[in-house]
Amino acid sequence: MSLLQSLLDAYSHAVLTLDRQGIITHINQRAKQRFGLFNRSPHPHGAGRLEVGDVVILADTAIGADDGGLTPEDLACIGIQERRLRTGDRIVAVGQYQTPGSRAVYKFLPSRDADRLQLQTTFRSRSITVTIENKSASVLVDGVPYTIDYFLSIGQMVILDGATLEVKFWEEKGYSARKESIRNLLQGAPYMAKETGYEICVEGYHFQDFFEGALFEAHLAQVLAGQAERYVDTAYEVNGYELIASILPVAGEEGPEGVIVKFRNVEDLWDAILERNNVIRSAEEKYRQGEEGALAPALGGGEGSASVRRYAYKLSQLDCNILITGESGTGKSFLARTICQLQPRKGPVVTVDCSTIAPTLFESEMFGYVGGAFTGANPKGKAGFFESADGGTIFLDEIGEIPLNIQAKLLHVIQNKEVCRVGSTQPIPVDVRILAATNRSLREEVAAGRFRQDLYYRLSGFSLELPPLRDCQEDVCFLINDLMEKIVEKYRAPRKQLSGEAFSRLMSYRWPGNIRELENVLERAVALSESDIIYPEHIHLESEPEGGTWKELLKREEARLLRQTLAQCGGSRSKAMKQLGMSKTVFYGKLKEHQIE
Ligand SMILES: Nc1ncnc2c1ncn2[C@@H]1O[C@H](COP(=O)(O)OP(=O)(O)OP(=O)(O)O)[C@@H](O)[C@H]1O
């Protein structure tokens, strides 16, 4: 063995080297194991191919993926002619190869319908169980397991000799590299013998004889042709494995003489991700211990917003009114809900979004009315939000939207702890804790004459200002954990982890839309990623620098600002128009220009 080969074998990553033509010149042990080119088979078998009468046991987690491009029609050779079967479905089946008259037994499901599918049957005294569970496909023949797990889809096939019913073949890792996919074998291709400790010699063969993966092959060709300098730590799918690979050129006098390819498999990456998550979790636990810790788990966040949270916890334990301010999406409603959960005060919690109430209805909605108070009123009268919240808490969201005349009445309620229904002068005592929130600066609203100063002072005695996420960037990693948990629960989605690069992108972004934007980006990433890992390409951030001319950049920025303002104003066009100080014609013209619905 050459010194180079010994060095490569001692290396912990999978490595292979190719010459300028793409011929494999070296491959280390780790790479052979990874791609199933070297193995210690727990169930050795000889070489062969499918013969008429053989029993084919099949478990395919997605027809057409990682099975050589199998189609539902290909299954006719084992007696399955099922018109409802589609590409992408999961199937478990037992059938006899090219044996007219023999009936296959099978079950199938659209892939998204369930994670588990099982078939139990007996074939001429052999007991067979075929199971698909998530991305693992396993076959039990008389209790002996034939199992492989992949990160992506997988096709498992076990073949019993038609005459002896002995296992003559089963799929082991690396089947794509060995060209032993289900479709190939069903079409009569041979499979290799697998002795204990067999090894396949790939040196001297072209790379494409053993490895498949469109992006990987394209990048490899670019580096070999000198069109790309190198690719470092890029995510690829090779032979059905998700891999992180670096393609590095071996420099020659006239361009690259070949390349070195270094693979880290996703399991390695997975370990690193879990390690990182554990570090974050233990930092979080350490941080969240302590007196004010009781609030922290419910509140989320990290060091950046720690002082606000500490204060919030203290206020939650007092029976005072609280004003919560902060940009849109910083978690004001979330904080108000949490305070309600933590406060000693029990009783009803009534949430009022002041931006959704028509000015003419404010008074009756807030303070109620007596029968016959106005046309169309309920003859029996109706309690307002304050009466409904008696003994508990009222959360007045977007309090900056309350009309001035109602502000005066609200002040009266706060000062006298009583309400008068519309149409009555009879005061009704109410005992209500008020939590209010706004993303406007009430101080500026007071200066502009839109908010009563006395009410402002009444409300702002105890105020909490939630910082924008960009000012407490270190909170992002804590929030990611909390939000991912929330998303998994909300959508019943499988648990996913962020790759290192995806994680760094989230950590370095400025989050103009605050926690809400982070939540939306994570939700989208979870939906987009098809595996258990979220890669950078699944992270879509609104305001990342994009290329283009000055005019194009300005146009994009204008569209972004319009969207952002509309979102901040809860979709209200009139409010957005006011906030941006635009005339109706200009504003609607811009919406049309940018095709904003
Ligand atoms: N600390 C937190 N941990 C987990 N999720 C949070 C946290 N704070 C906020 N969120 C989530 O972020 C999203 C935005 O929060 P919320 O609606 O409370 O913001 P807001 O400041 O009231 O926004 P707006 O002013 O636009 O009404 C919500 O889905 C909320 O559940």
Ligand as a Chemical Component Dictionary entry (heavy atoms), coordinates in Angstrom:
data_LIG
# 
_chem_comp.id                   LIG 
_chem_comp.type                 NON-POLYMER 
_chem_comp.pdbx_formal_charge   0 
_chem_comp.three_letter_code    LIG 
# 
loop_
_chem_comp_atom.comp_id 
_chem_comp_atom.atom_id 
_chem_comp_atom.alt_atom_id 
_chem_comp_atom.type_symbol 
_chem_comp_atom.charge 
_chem_comp_atom.model_Cartn_x 
_chem_comp_atom.model_Cartn_y 
_chem_comp_atom.model_Cartn_z 
_chem_comp_atom.pdbx_ordinal 
LIG N1  N1  N 0 -40.656 35.349 23.354 1  
LIG C1  C1  C 0 -41.256 34.712 22.374 2  
LIG N2  N2  N 0 -41.081 33.394 22.214 3  
LIG C2  C2  C 0 -41.692 32.745 21.192 4  
LIG N3  N3  N 0 -42.498 33.325 20.275 5  
LIG C3  C3  C 0 -42.711 34.643 20.403 6  
LIG C4  C4  C 0 -42.106 35.403 21.449 7  
LIG N4  N4  N 0 -42.481 36.688 21.313 8  
LIG C5  C5  C 0 -43.278 36.720 20.215 9  
LIG N5  N5  N 0 -43.428 35.501 19.691 10 
LIG C6  C6  C 0 -44.197 35.165 18.487 11 
LIG O1  O1  O 0 -43.899 36.136 17.494 12 
LIG C7  C7  C 0 -45.061 36.513 16.773 13 
LIG C8  C8  C 0 -45.264 38.028 16.922 14 
LIG O2  O2  O 0 -45.539 38.350 18.287 15 
LIG P1  P1  P 0 -46.706 39.340 18.732 16 
LIG O3  O3  O 0 -47.934 39.166 17.903 17 
LIG O4  O4  O 0 -46.849 39.205 20.207 18 
LIG O5  O5  O 0 -46.004 40.725 18.347 19 
LIG P2  P2  P 0 -46.556 42.181 18.543 20 
LIG O6  O6  O 0 -45.425 42.986 19.028 21 
LIG O7  O7  O 0 -47.815 42.157 19.369 22 
LIG O8  O8  O 0 -46.879 42.584 17.041 23 
LIG P3  P3  P 0 -47.899 43.718 16.491 24 
LIG O9  O9  O 0 -47.476 45.021 17.059 25 
LIG O10 O10 O 0 -47.705 43.660 15.000 26 
LIG O11 O11 O 0 -49.285 43.298 16.904 27 
LIG C9  C9  C 0 -46.219 35.726 17.382 28 
LIG O12 O12 O 0 -46.468 34.593 16.565 29 
LIG C10 C10 C 0 -45.692 35.315 18.730 30 
LIG O13 O13 O 0 -46.297 34.123 19.179 31 
# 
loop_
_chem_comp_bond.comp_id 
_chem_comp_bond.atom_id_1 
_chem_comp_bond.atom_id_2 
_chem_comp_bond.value_order 
_chem_comp_bond.pdbx_ordinal 
LIG N1  C1  SING 1  
LIG C1  N2  SING 2  
LIG C1  C4  DOUB 3  
LIG N2  C2  DOUB 4  
LIG C2  N3  SING 5  
LIG N3  C3  DOUB 6  
LIG C3  C4  SING 7  
LIG C3  N5  SING 8  
LIG C4  N4  SING 9  
LIG N4  C5  DOUB 10 
LIG C5  N5  SING 11 
LIG N5  C6  SING 12 
LIG C6  O1  SING 13 
LIG C6  C10 SING 14 
LIG O1  C7  SING 15 
LIG C7  C8  SING 16 
LIG C7  C9  SING 17 
LIG C8  O2  SING 18 
LIG O2  P1  SING 19 
LIG P1  O3  DOUB 20 
LIG P1  O4  SING 21 
LIG P1  O5  SING 22 
LIG O5  P2  SING 23 
LIG P2  O6  DOUB 24 
LIG P2  O7  SING 25 
LIG P2  O8  SING 26 
LIG O8  P3  SING 27 
LIG P3  O9  DOUB 28 
LIG P3  O10 SING 29 
LIG P3  O11 SING 30 
LIG C9  O12 SING 31 
LIG C9  C10 SING 32 
LIG C10 O13 SING 33 
# 
